[in-house]
Amino acid sequence: MAIEHYFILSAILFCIGMAVIITKKNAIVVLMGVELILNAANINFIAISQLDNIKLGGQFFALFVIVVAAAEAAVGLAIILKIYKYFSTTNLDEINQLKG
């Protein structure tokens, strides 16, 4: 598979993730959009590492992004659970108490 195919797949995932973040109002769905964007970055890292002679640089970066994404998902879901407990909704438009 040519490297251009990886870039096209990554661009499609990035666009889908960005569209989800912009259009959806549910906080959990927005977090899923962020995960799609991070997976698009991982695909780019792995594709670029195929051009390197050692082929481990991009894979280390991808592993780091996976670890950061797992931590982001855990913290994000904990915040969403607290917000749901306080507001009884995960709709981002209905949560307006934090506005100063």
N, C-alpha and C positions, 0 to 999 in steps of 0.2 A: 504494500500500500504506500503510495507516494505521500510525502510530507504535506503536500497541499490539501490532501483529504483530511488530515488531522486538523489543519488550520480551519478548514471549512466547518468541520464538526464542532470545533471549539467556538467558532463565531456563531454558529446556530444556537449552541447551548447558552452562550453569553447573551444573545438577543432574547431568547426565551426567558432567561432569568431576569433580565432587565425589564421586559414587558410584564412579568409577574409582579415585580416590585412596584412598578408604576401603577398598574391597574387594580391590583387586589387590595382589599381593605382588611382582610383577616391577618392577624399578626403571625400566625403559624404558617400561612401560605407565603407571606413575605420572607420568613426565614428559609423556606424551601427555595425561594428564588435566589437568595444569597448563596445557598449551597450549590445551586446550579452554576452560578458565576464562579465560585471557587473550583468546581469541577472543570469548568472551561479553562481556567488557569492551569490546572494540573495537566490537562491534555496538552496544552502548549509546552509546559516544562518537559514532559516526556517526549514530545515530538522533537523539540530542539536538542534534547540529550542524544537523540539518534545520530545527530551530525557530529558529535564529539567523539574523539577516539576512546576516551575512558568510559563514556556513557553512564556515569553515575551522578554527575552534577545535577541534572534535571530531576533525576529520581529522588535525590536527597531533598531538593526543594519541594517536590510533590509530596513527599512524606511529611515534611514540615507543615505544608498547607493542610494536609489531612489532620494532623494533630491540632492545629489552630482551629480548623473547622469543627472538630469534635468539642473542643473547649467552648467555642462560640455557640454551638448548638446547646450545650448543657447550660451555660449561663443565660442564653436567650430564652430557653424553655422555662428556666426557673423564674426569670422576670415575668414572662407571660403568665405563669401560674399565679404569681403574686398579684398581678394586675387583674386576672380573672377573679381571684378571691375578693378583691376590693371592689371592682366595677361590675362583676358578673357578666362580662362580655370580652371578646377578643377582637371586636371590630375597632379598628384604629380611629375611625371618625367619631366614635362615641366616647373615646377616652380623651377628655379635655381638661381634667383637673390639674395636670402638670403645667399648663400654660401659665406664664407669669404675667 
